[in-house]
Amino acid sequence: MKIACKTKDGDRHEALLKEYFITASLIALLKRVGEEAAKAAPRRANIVALAKVRN
């Protein structure tokens, strides 16, 4: 299925409707992957451990 848009200049722009759905699906997928990756990432420790220094 195609959708057509006319610009102010009278030009016609056609795009496939499934391109919009694919793009929206990819954006949603990347957002979900980012959220899951943030959950799986280890939290940074707020306590700093002292290191032993050898002379």
C-alpha positions as CSV (number, residue, x, y, z in Angstrom):
1,M,0.0,0.0,0.0
2,K,1.3,3.4,-0.9
3,I,0.7,6.8,0.7
4,A,1.2,10.0,-1.2
5,C,1.9,13.5,0.1
6,K,1.8,16.7,-1.9
7,T,4.2,19.5,-0.9
8,K,3.5,23.2,-1.1
9,D,5.4,23.3,-4.4
10,G,3.1,20.7,-5.9
11,D,5.7,17.9,-5.8
12,R,4.4,14.5,-4.9
13,H,6.1,12.2,-2.4
14,E,5.2,8.5,-2.3
15,A,6.2,6.0,0.4
16,L,5.3,2.5,1.2
17,L,3.2,2.2,4.3
18,K,5.1,-0.9,5.4
19,E,8.3,1.2,5.5
20,Y,6.8,3.2,8.3
21,F,5.7,0.1,10.2
22,I,9.2,-1.4,9.9
23,T,10.8,1.8,11.1
24,A,8.5,2.1,14.0
25,S,9.0,-1.6,14.9
26,L,12.8,-1.2,14.8
27,I,12.7,1.9,17.0
28,A,10.5,0.0,19.5
29,L,12.8,-3.0,19.4
30,L,16.0,-0.9,20.0
31,K,14.3,0.9,22.9
32,R,13.3,-2.4,24.5
33,V,16.9,-3.8,24.0
34,G,18.3,-0.7,25.6
35,E,16.0,-1.0,28.6
36,E,16.8,-4.7,29.1
37,A,20.5,-4.0,28.8
38,A,20.3,-1.3,31.4
39,K,18.6,-3.8,33.8
40,A,21.2,-6.4,33.1
41,A,24.2,-4.1,33.6
42,P,25.9,-4.4,37.0
43,R,25.3,-1.4,39.3
44,R,28.4,0.6,40.1
45,A,29.5,0.3,43.7
46,N,29.1,3.5,45.7
47,I,31.9,2.4,48.1
48,V,35.4,2.8,47.0
49,A,37.8,0.0,48.0
50,L,41.2,1.0,49.2
51,A,44.1,-0.5,47.2
52,K,47.2,-1.8,48.9
53,V,50.4,-0.1,47.7
54,R,53.6,-2.0,47.6
55,N,56.9,-0.2,47.9
